[in-house]
Amino acid sequence: MTRVSGHGGELAVAVLQRYGVGEIFTLSGGHIFSIYDGCVKAGVRIFDVRHEQTATFAAEGMAKLTRRPGVAVLTAGPGVTNGVSAITTAHFNGSPLVVLGGRAPQYRWGAGSLQELDHVPIVASITKLARTVDATGDIPKELGAAIETALSPHRGPVFLDFPLDVAFGSAESDVPDAVVPRAAEPDADEVAKAARLLAGAERPVLVAGGDVWWGGAWDALRDCVEALRVPTFVNGLGRGCLPADHELAFARVRSALKEADVVAVVGTPLDFRLSFGSFGSAQVIHVVDHPDQVARHAQPAAAPAGDIGTTLGTFARLSVERADHEPWITKLRTEETARRAAEQVELEADTEPVHPARVYGELRRRLARDAVVIGDGGDFVSYAGRLVDSYQPGCWMDPGPYGCLGTGLGYAMAARVAHPDRQIVLMLGDGAIGFNGMDFDSLVRQGLPVVAIVGNNGIWGLEKHPMQAIYGYDVAADLQPGCRYDEVVKALGGAGETVTRAVDLGPALDRAFAAGAPYLVNVITDPAVAYPRSSNLA
């Protein structure tokens, strides 16, 4: 603990630095000037954007990429409310997002100051903690406690706002040392029960999700699946925690979840992405980082709750009788290989308009193993989820189960800040780019090169095709055909081009990777092609 004196912004920044925070994401507002001043004096970088939603998504993206707090600083009133969808996304993702808000002065509260709004009730249901700091000297204690809460399993966003007179006031206060909480030890009997079920199954399957990444448990995951010989699938931030080319990694034969006799779901909810935990007649093991994450709508046969690395490591080390899984593995590998081979037709399609899968056929040839790929969109990005393989942890970013469009520009900004020397690729639907496309300006102004690819089919594909199937017509599902999003990026100081022929895709991507600037490849794709999906959203 260190004694520090200064204004409210300096006290707040002193706490952030204890947790390794070296940047904030923001849109300028007078209520938060003192935090900016604290950042300038301490050498904390300030990345400003064109919409607070982008700032908040960028902060959540930084948390996702680094597994430490990501910080958004939002001005009072509309600044905070503009960030609500991004805070909600962090809530569903379990991301340790820290949102610091400005607030009208408390000494004149109720008199109608500019942007006077009580934010706390608005964000209380989507945060682990939401409070107003009432005294300048309380800032270090309150902020330290909030960050510790954000990092405590199950992780999630927190919110503090600072009245103008508190933020600009001065005080001397103790700044606490960083506290990085660990998950509790899982119940040994429940772990052993789960291990016996998984090892003894004839047709086991394991699904690894984002909490494997958050818990730093990718080595334990690998030890577990290798020791027990379990075919493994990944979703969300779990992608790359087992390399896509590992002999036990599978992606194309998710029908195995219905054929399995035991399914272990590790570090991800039993939500619509996983059939709400219903896998035919399979027994379900649900491994979570905190008891409140155990599915209540399903009846797991075993549900170890606690440190995921400990649970998986114990699975690997326990002396339990293991059935012969090799015939099952061989069967799935044969099917996986066949399905990957069948994809080549679409990956190499030479149609006009361009088949969306062809974009990924070209992209995959150019991606490094540590490239960070970001998906922001519906149908076009669904192809990314299926066709882009991840080989290292922390290299795939999507909105997560909340499904909020507009994450892409913020995530891309965070990825370039966190990984200045890697390939950063942003995949956008032509619907998604409309949410935060102006923030290409923010990338340009702050020298953050990103390769962006828009799958431009001129429609809301995720809505148009289902409406046609249900009603025989569609409404509110069309966008401007052939819109020149690349010209918008050029006008904002970036670069780009439109591609209408499959044969031109590869050279365009090469130019994008070589540009050293925000570069948008606007690909005109076939609106008649719909991504084949079978998930039940509700």
C-alpha positions in Angstrom: 0.0 0.0 0.0 1.3 3.4 -1.0 0.3 6.9 0.3 -0.6 9.2 -2.7 -1.9 12.7 -2.8 -3.6 14.4 -5.8 -6.9 15.1 -7.4 -9.5 12.4 -8.0 -8.2 11.5 -11.5 -4.6 11.0 -10.2 -5.8 8.8 -7.4 -7.9 6.6 -9.8 -5.0 6.2 -12.3 -2.7 5.2 -9.4 -5.0 2.3 -8.7 -5.3 1.3 -12.4 -1.5 1.1 -12.7 -1.3 -1.3 -9.8 -3.3 -3.7 -12.0 -1.1 -3.3 -15.1 -3.5 -1.0 -16.9 -1.5 1.1 -19.4 -4.3 2.6 -21.4 -7.9 3.8 -21.3 -10.5 4.0 -24.0 -12.8 7.1 -24.1 -14.7 9.8 -25.8 -13.9 13.2 -24.5 -16.2 14.8 -22.0 -15.7 17.6 -19.4 -16.9 15.5 -16.4 -13.8 13.2 -16.9 -11.0 15.7 -17.6 -9.4 14.9 -14.2 -8.9 11.3 -15.2 -7.3 12.4 -18.4 -5.0 14.6 -16.5 -4.1 11.7 -14.2 -3.3 9.5 -17.3 -1.2 12.2 -18.9 0.9 12.7 -15.7 1.3 8.9 -15.2 2.1 8.0 -18.9 -1.1 6.0 -19.4 -2.2 6.1 -23.0 -5.5 7.6 -24.0 -7.3 6.2 -27.0 -10.3 8.3 -28.0 -13.1 7.2 -30.4 -16.2 8.5 -32.1 -18.8 6.7 -30.1 -18.8 5.5 -26.5 -19.9 2.1 -27.6 -16.6 1.7 -29.4 -14.7 2.8 -26.3 -16.4 0.3 -24.1 -16.1 -2.5 -26.6 -12.4 -1.7 -26.9 -11.9 -1.8 -23.2 -13.7 -5.2 -23.1 -11.6 -6.3 -25.9 -8.4 -5.4 -24.0 -9.7 -7.4 -21.1 -10.3 -10.4 -23.4 -6.9 -10.1 -25.0 -4.8 -9.6 -21.8 -6.9 -11.3 -19.0 -6.5 -8.1 -16.9 -8.9 -5.2 -16.4 -9.9 -3.3 -19.5 -10.9 0.3 -18.8 -13.5 2.6 -20.4 -13.8 6.2 -19.2 -17.2 7.6 -20.2 -18.6 11.1 -19.6 -21.8 11.6 -17.7 -25.3 10.9 -19.0 -25.3 9.9 -22.7 -21.7 8.9 -22.4 -22.6 6.2 -20.0 -25.9 5.2 -21.6 -24.1 4.9 -25.0 -21.9 2.2 -23.4 -24.7 0.0 -22.0 -24.8 -2.5 -24.8 -21.1 -3.1 -24.5 -21.3 -3.4 -20.7 -24.0 -6.0 -21.3 -21.8 -7.9 -23.7 -19.1 -8.0 -21.1 -21.6 -9.2 -18.6 -22.5 -12.2 -20.8 -18.9 -12.8 -21.7 -17.7 -12.7 -18.1 -15.1 -10.0 -19.0 -13.4 -7.9 -16.3 -14.4 -4.6 -17.8 -14.0 -1.5 -15.6 -16.2 1.4 -16.6 -15.5 4.8 -14.9 -18.2 7.3 -15.5 -18.5 11.0 -15.0 -21.4 12.4 -13.0 -23.1 15.7 -12.3 -21.9 17.4 -9.1 -23.3 16.0 -5.9 -23.5 19.5 -4.2 -26.1 20.6 -6.7 -27.7 17.2 -7.3 -31.4 17.6 -8.3 -31.1 21.1 -9.6 -30.7 20.1 -13.3 -27.0 20.2 -14.0 -25.9 19.2 -17.5 -26.3 15.5 -18.2 -27.5 14.9 -14.6 -28.5 11.2 -14.5 -28.3 8.5 -11.9 -26.5 5.8 -13.9 -26.2 3.2 -11.1 -29.8 1.8 -11.4 -29.4 1.6 -15.2 -26.3 -0.6 -15.1 -26.9 -2.4 -11.8 -28.4 -5.5 -13.4 -25.5 -6.0 -15.9 -22.6 -5.4 -13.6 -21.1 -7.2 -10.6 -20.8 -3.9 -8.8 -22.2 -0.4 -9.5 -21.6 2.5 -7.2 -21.1 6.2 -6.9 -18.0 7.4 -5.1 -19.0 10.1 -2.7 -15.6 11.4 -1.5 -12.3 12.0 -3.3 -10.3 10.2 -0.6 -12.4 7.1 -1.0 -11.5 6.7 -4.7 -8.5 4.3 -4.2 -10.4 2.0 -1.8 -13.6 2.0 -3.9 -11.8 1.5 -7.2 -9.5 -1.2 -5.8 -12.5 -3.1 -4.5 -14.3 -2.8 -7.8 -11.4 -4.1 -9.8 -11.0 -7.0 -7.4 -14.7 -7.8 -7.9 -14.3 -7.7 -11.6 -11.5 -10.2 -11.5 -13.1 -12.5 -9.0 -14.6 -15.7 -10.6 -17.0 -15.6 -12.2 -15.5 -12.4 -13.7 -17.6 -9.6 -15.1 -18.0 -5.8 -15.5 -18.0 -3.2 -12.8 -19.1 0.4 -12.8 -18.1 3.4 -10.7 -19.1 7.0 -11.3 -17.5 10.1 -9.8 -19.4 13.3 -9.2 -17.7 16.3 -10.8 -16.8 17.8 -7.4 -15.4 14.4 -6.2 -13.4 13.8 -9.4 -11.8 17.3 -9.4 -11.3 17.5 -5.6 -8.0 16.7 -4.0 -7.1 14.3 -1.2 -4.3 12.2 0.3 -5.1 8.5 0.5 -3.7 5.0 0.6 -3.6 3.2 -2.7 -4.0 -0.5 -2.1 -1.8 -3.1 -3.8 -3.3 -5.2 -6.6 -5.3 -8.2 -5.6 -5.8 -10.9 -8.3 -8.2 -13.4 -6.9 -8.2 -17.1 -7.7 -11.1 -19.3 -8.0 -11.9 -21.6 -5.1 -10.7 -25.2 -5.0 -13.3 -27.5 -6.6 -14.9 -30.2 -4.5 -12.6 -33.3 -4.8 -15.4 -35.8 -4.8 -17.3 -34.0 -7.6 -14.1 -33.8 -9.6 -13.4 -37.5 -9.2 -17.0 -38.3 -10.1 -16.7 -36.3 -13.3 -13.4 -37.8 -14.2 -14.7 -41.4 -13.8 -17.7 -40.5 -16.0 -15.5 -39.0 -18.7 -12.8 -41.7 -18.7 -15.3 -44.6 -18.6 -17.5 -43.4 -21.4 -17.4 -45.2 -24.7 -18.0 -42.0 -26.8 -16.9 -39.0 -24.7 -16.8 -35.5 -26.0 -15.4 -32.3 -24.4 -16.4 -28.8 -25.2 -14.0 -26.1 -24.0 -15.2 -22.5 -23.7 -14.0 -19.0 -22.7 -13.4 -19.6 -19.1 -10.6 -22.0 -20.0 -8.9 -18.9 -21.4 -9.9 -16.6 -18.6 -8.5 -19.1 -16.1 -5.2 -19.6 -17.9 -6.0 -23.3 -18.1 -5.1 -24.2 -21.7 -2.1 -26.4 -20.7 -4.3 -28.2 -18.2 -6.9 -28.7 -21.0 -4.3 -30.3 -23.2 -3.0 -32.5 -20.5 -6.6 -33.6 -19.7 -7.7 -34.5 -23.2 -4.4 -36.2 -24.0 -4.5 -38.3 -20.8 -8.1 -39.3 -21.2 -8.1 -39.4 -25.0 -11.2 -37.3 -25.4 -12.3 -35.6 -28.7 -12.5 -31.9 -28.0 -14.5 -29.0 -29.5 -14.0 -25.3 -28.6 -16.2 -22.2 -28.7 -15.7 -18.5 -28.2 -12.5 -17.6 -26.4 -11.9 -21.3 -25.9 -10.8 -21.4 -29.5 -7.0 -22.0 -29.7 -6.8 -23.3 -26.2 -6.3 -26.6 -28.0 -4.6 -26.0 -31.3 -6.9 -26.7 -34.3 -4.3 -29.1 -35.7 -4.1 -31.2 -32.5 -5.0 -34.8 -33.1 -7.9 -34.6 -30.6 -9.3 -31.2 -31.8 -12.4 -31.4 -33.9 -14.7 -28.7 -35.4 -16.7 -30.1 -38.3 -18.4 -33.1 -36.7 -20.5 -31.4 -34.0 -23.1 -34.1 -34.6 -20.8 -36.0 -32.2 -22.5 -34.1 -29.4 -25.7 -36.0 -30.2 -23.9 -39.4 -30.6 -21.8 -39.1 -27.4 -22.7 -41.0 -24.2 -20.9 -38.4 -22.0 -20.4 -34.7 -22.9 -18.1 -32.5 -20.7 -18.8 -28.8 -21.1 -15.9 -26.9 -19.6 -16.0 -23.1 -18.9 -19.0 -22.1 -21.0 -22.8 -21.9 -20.4 -25.2 -24.5 -21.5 -27.0 -22.0 -23.7 -28.4 -21.8 -27.2 -25.0 -22.5 -28.7 -24.9 -25.9 -27.0 -28.5 -27.0 -27.4 -29.2 -25.8 -23.8 -27.3 -28.8 -22.5 -29.5 -31.4 -24.2 -27.3 -33.9 -26.1 -29.6 -36.8 -26.9 -29.1 -39.4 -24.2 -25.7 -38.3 -23.2 -24.8 -37.6 -19.5 -23.6 -34.1 -19.1 -20.7 -32.9 -17.0 -20.6 -29.1 -16.4 -17.2 -27.7 -15.3 -17.4 -24.1 -14.1 -15.3 -21.6 -12.3 -18.0 -20.7 -9.7 -21.0 -22.4 -8.3 -23.4 -19.8 -9.6 -22.4 -20.8 -13.2 -23.7 -24.3 -12.9 -26.7 -24.7 -15.3 -30.0 -24.5 -13.5 -32.2 -25.5 -16.4 -30.3 -28.8 -17.0 -29.4 -31.6 -14.7 -25.7 -32.3 -15.0 -24.5 -35.7 -13.9 -21.5 -33.9 -12.3 -20.7 -30.3 -11.9 -17.3 -29.4 -10.4 -17.2 -25.7 -9.5 -14.0 -23.9 -8.9 -10.6 -23.3 -10.5 -10.9 -24.8 -13.9 -7.2 -25.5 -14.3 -7.2 -27.5 -11.1 -10.2 -29.5 -12.2 -8.7 -30.3 -15.6 -5.4 -31.0 -14.1 -7.0 -33.4 -11.7 -8.8 -35.1 -14.5 -5.4 -35.7 -16.2 -3.7 -37.1 -13.1 -6.4 -39.2 -11.4 -6.0 -42.9 -11.6 -9.3 -43.9 -13.1 -10.2 -46.7 -15.3 -10.4 -45.5 -18.9 -12.4 -47.2 -21.7 -10.8 -47.6 -25.1 -11.7 -44.4 -27.0 -9.6 -45.0 -30.1 -12.4 -46.4 -32.3 -14.5 -43.4 -31.5 -11.7 -41.0 -32.2 -10.9 -42.8 -35.5 -14.6 -42.6 -36.5 -14.8 -38.8 -35.8 -11.4 -38.1 -37.5 -12.6 -39.9 -40.7 -15.7 -37.8 -40.7 -13.8 -34.6 -39.9 -11.4 -35.2 -42.7 -14.2 -35.9 -45.2 -16.1 -32.8 -44.3 -13.0 -30.6 -44.5 -12.3 -32.0 -47.9 -15.9 -31.3 -49.0 -15.5 -27.7 -48.0 -12.9 -27.1 -50.7 -15.6 -26.7 -53.3 -16.9 -23.6 -51.6 -13.4 -22.4 -50.5 -12.3 -22.4 -54.1 -15.6 -21.3 -55.7 -15.1 -19.1 -58.7 -18.6 -17.7 -58.8 -19.7 -14.1 -59.4 -20.9 -12.6 -57.1 -18.3 -14.1 -54.8 -19.3 -17.0 -52.6 -18.6 -15.9 -49.0 -16.6 -19.0 -48.3 -14.1 -18.1 -51.0 -13.1 -15.1 -49.0 -12.0 -17.4 -46.2 -10.3 -19.8 -48.6 -8.0 -16.9 -49.6 -7.6 -15.5 -46.1 -6.6 -18.9 -44.5 -3.6 -19.1 -46.8 -2.3 -15.8 -45.5 -3.0 -16.0 -41.7 -0.1 -16.5 -39.3 -0.7 -19.0 -36.4 -0.9 -16.1 -34.0 -3.1 -13.8 -36.0 -6.0 -12.3 -34.1 -9.2 -12.7 -36.0 -12.3 -10.7 -35.0 -15.8 -11.4 -36.2 -18.6 -8.8 -36.2 -21.6 -9.8 -38.1 -24.2 -12.5 -39.0 -24.1 -14.8 -42.0 -20.7 -13.7 -43.3 -19.1 -14.0 -39.9 -20.7 -17.4 -39.3 -18.5 -18.6 -42.1 -15.5 -17.3 -40.2 -16.6 -19.2 -37.2 -16.7 -22.4 -39.2 -13.7 -21.9 -41.6 -11.1 -20.0 -39.6 -9.0 -22.3 -37.4 -7.3 -21.0 -34.2 -3.9 -22.3 -33.1 -3.1 -20.3 -30.0 -5.1 -19.0 -27.1 -6.5 -15.5 -27.2 -6.6 -15.2 -31.0 -10.3 -15.3 -31.7 -12.8 -12.6 -30.8 -16.5 -12.6 -31.4 -19.4 -10.8 -29.6 -20.3 -13.9 -27.5 -23.7 -15.1 -26.5 -25.3 -11.6 -26.3 -24.9 -11.3 -30.1 -24.5 -7.5 -30.2 -23.3 -6.1 -33.5 -20.8 -3.3 -33.4 -18.1 -5.0 -31.4 -15.6 -5.1 -34.3 -14.0 -1.7 -34.4 -13.4 -1.6 -30.7 -12.1 -5.1 -30.5 -9.8 -4.4 -33.5 -8.5 -1.3 -31.8 -7.7 -3.2 -28.6 -6.1 -6.0 -30.6 -3.7 -3.7 -32.3 -2.8 -2.0 -29.0 -2.3 -5.3 -27.3 -0.4 -6.9 -30.1 1.4 -4.3 -32.2 3.4 -6.9 -34.2 0.7 -9.4 -35.1 -1.8 -9.7 -38.0 -5.1 -8.2 -36.9 -8.0 -9.1 -39.2 -11.5 -7.8 -38.7 -14.3 -9.6 -40.5 -17.5 -7.5 -40.9 -20.9 -8.0 -42.3 -22.2 -5.0 -44.3 -24.8 -4.6 -41.6 -22.3 -4.6 -38.7 -20.1 -2.0 -40.3 -22.9 0.5 -40.0 -22.8 0.5 -36.2 -19.3 1.8 -35.7 -17.8 2.4 -39.1 -16.8 6.0 -38.3 -14.3 4.6 -35.9 -12.0 3.8 -38.8 -11.2 7.4 -38.3 -10.0 6.5 -34.7 -7.8 3.8 -36.1 -6.3 6.2 -38.7 -5.7 9.1 -36.2 -4.0 6.9 -33.7 -1.9 4.9 -36.2 -3.5 1.5 -35.6 -3.4 -0.6 -38.8 -6.0 -3.3 -39.2 -7.0 -5.5 -42.2 -10.8 -5.3 -42.4 -12.9 -7.4 -44.8 -16.5 -6.7 -45.4 -18.8 -9.4 -46.8 -21.1 -7.1 -48.7 -24.2 -8.9 -49.9 -26.5 -5.9 -49.6 -28.9 -7.5 -47.1 -29.5 -8.4 -43.5 -28.8 -12.1 -44.4 -29.6 -13.5 -41.0 -33.1 -12.0 -41.2 -34.0 -11.8 -44.9 -33.7 -15.6 -45.6 -35.6 -16.7 -42.6 -38.4 -14.2 -43.2 -38.7 -15.4 -46.8 -38.9 -19.0 -45.5 -41.5 -18.2 -42.9 -43.7 -15.6 -44.7 -42.8 -15.8 -48.3 -41.6 -12.2 -48.2 -39.3 -10.0 -46.2 -39.3 -6.4 -44.9 -36.6 -4.2 -43.3 -33.9 -6.6 -44.6 -32.3 -4.8 -47.5 -29.2 -2.6 -47.5 -27.6 -0.7 -50.3 -26.3 -3.1 -53.0 -22.6 -2.7 -53.7 -22.2 0.1 -51.2 -18.6 1.4 -51.4 -17.6 1.0 -47.7 -13.9 1.2 -48.9 -14.5 4.7 -50.1 -15.8 5.7 -46.7 -12.6 4.3 -45.1 -10.5 6.2 -47.7 -12.4 9.4 -46.9 -11.5 8.9 -43.2 -7.8 8.6 -44.1 -7.5 4.9 -44.5 -7.2 2.8 -47.6 -9.1 0.0 -49.4 -10.7 -1.4 -52.5 -13.8 -3.2 -53.7 -13.5 -6.7 -55.0 -16.2 -8.2 -57.3 -14.3 -11.3 -58.7 -13.0 -14.2 -56.8 -9.8 -14.2 -58.7 -9.0 -10.7 -57.4 -9.4 -11.6 -53.7 -5.9 -12.9 -53.0 -4.0 -9.9 -54.5 -6.4 -7.5 -52.6 -5.7 -9.2 -49.3 -1.9 -9.1 -50.0 -2.2 -5.3 -50.5 -4.2 -5.0 -47.3 -1.6 -6.9 -45.2 1.2 -4.8 -46.7 -0.5 -1.4 -46.3 0.5 -0.6 -42.8 -2.7 1.4 -42.4 -6.4 0.7 -41.8 -7.4 -1.1 -45.0 -10.8 -2.3 -46.0 -11.4 -5.0 -48.6 -15.1 -4.6 -49.6 -16.1 -7.9 -51.2 -19.3 -8.0 -53.1 -20.8 -11.4 -52.1 -23.7 -13.4 -53.4 -27.0 -12.4 -51.5 -28.6 -15.7 -52.5 -26.1 -17.7 -50.4 -27.3 -18.2 -46.8 -25.2 -19.8 -44.1 -26.6 -23.2 -43.2 -27.5 -23.1 -39.5 -29.5 -25.3 -37.2 -29.1 -23.7 -33.7 -32.3 -23.1 -31.7 -32.1 -19.5 -30.5 -34.7 -20.0 -27.8 
